[in-house]
Amino acid sequence: MSNVKEELRALIAEIAEKDEIPDDVTFKDLGIDSMMGVEIVAAIERKYQVKIEDSELQQVTTLNGSVDLVQKKLGAASTKVA
């Protein structure tokens, strides 16, 4: 799962049109507005086939927070019995 961070970094950089996405700088400080934030959440949900609840959106404010949430979601999804 170590490549999740680099995948998310690339995804967020593409949407935000930034060359670099530091691990702990807030998206707001990078100039990412709420519309881009919605686009990032939608892209994460599509790419990893997870659902990010409204109550979890505050975790998608830095790269590290986003990675932690996705890894938690992927871990929870793999332990669910179909």
BAVO-479382 format. One line per 2 residues: number of its first residue (from 1); for each residue x, y, z of C-alpha. Coordinates in nm, 4 decimals. Layout:
<nodes>
NUM> X:Y:Z | ...
</nodes>
This chain:
<nodes>
1> 0.0000:0.0000:0.0000 | 0.3011:0.2297:0.0055
3> 0.2247:0.3456:-0.3473 | -0.1147:0.4857:-0.2371
5> 0.0621:0.8029:-0.1229 | 0.2346:0.8540:-0.4580
7> -0.0848:0.7728:-0.6498 | -0.2775:1.0274:-0.4426
9> 0.0025:1.2832:-0.4732 | -0.0149:1.2519:-0.8543
11> -0.3954:1.2613:-0.8588 | -0.4122:1.5732:-0.6390
13> -0.1291:1.7452:-0.8280 | -0.3120:1.6869:-1.1558
15> -0.6425:1.8266:-1.0290 | -0.4772:2.1217:-0.8525
17> -0.2370:2.1809:-1.1441 | 0.0567:2.1891:-0.9014
19> 0.4037:2.0469:-0.9538 | 0.4442:1.9417:-0.5927
21> 0.2071:1.8324:-0.3158 | 0.3844:1.8296:0.0243
23> 0.2729:1.5681:0.2777 | 0.1402:1.7954:0.5542
25> 0.0577:2.1287:0.3901 | -0.3167:2.1900:0.3874
27> -0.4829:2.1914:0.0487 | -0.6173:2.5390:0.1299
29> -0.2601:2.6649:0.1743 | -0.1769:2.5164:-0.1666
31> -0.4539:2.7229:-0.3241 | -0.6916:2.4297:-0.3646
33> -1.0455:2.5650:-0.3387 | -1.3632:2.3837:-0.2402
35> -1.4533:2.2959:-0.5991 | -1.1147:2.1300:-0.6471
37> -1.1674:1.9577:-0.3127 | -1.4929:1.8078:-0.4376
39> -1.3138:1.6957:-0.7538 | -1.0342:1.5365:-0.5464
41> -1.2850:1.3463:-0.3289 | -1.4742:1.2252:-0.6372
43> -1.1491:1.1131:-0.8022 | -1.0419:0.9256:-0.4876
45> -1.3802:0.7525:-0.4672 | -1.3584:0.6474:-0.8343
47> -0.9958:0.5347:-0.8235 | -1.0202:0.3301:-0.5036
49> -1.3914:0.2409:-0.5221 | -1.4597:0.3741:-0.1737
51> -1.7258:0.6080:-0.0361 | -1.6062:0.9098:0.1600
53> -1.8795:1.0235:0.3974 | -1.9476:1.3908:0.4702
55> -1.8214:1.3353:0.8252 | -1.4852:1.2220:0.6846
57> -1.4246:1.5178:0.4540 | -1.2184:1.7045:0.7155
59> -0.9591:1.4265:0.6809 | -0.9123:1.5097:0.3114
61> -0.7305:1.8384:0.3794 | -0.3681:1.7231:0.3469
63> -0.1959:1.4509:0.1489 | -0.1183:1.2501:0.4640
65> -0.4771:1.2806:0.5876 | -0.6073:1.1630:0.2522
67> -0.3668:0.8674:0.2461 | -0.4649:0.7649:0.6009
69> -0.8348:0.7752:0.5133 | -0.7945:0.5782:0.1886
71> -0.5783:0.3147:0.3560 | -0.8324:0.2823:0.6382
73> -1.1140:0.2480:0.3834 | -0.9233:-0.0085:0.1776
75> -0.8381:-0.2043:0.4924 | -1.2020:-0.2002:0.6039
77> -1.3178:-0.3061:0.2576 | -1.0813:-0.6032:0.2505
79> -1.2088:-0.7306:0.5866 | -1.5776:-0.7115:0.4914
81> -1.7442:-1.0383:0.4100 | -1.9340:-1.0189:0.0823
</nodes>
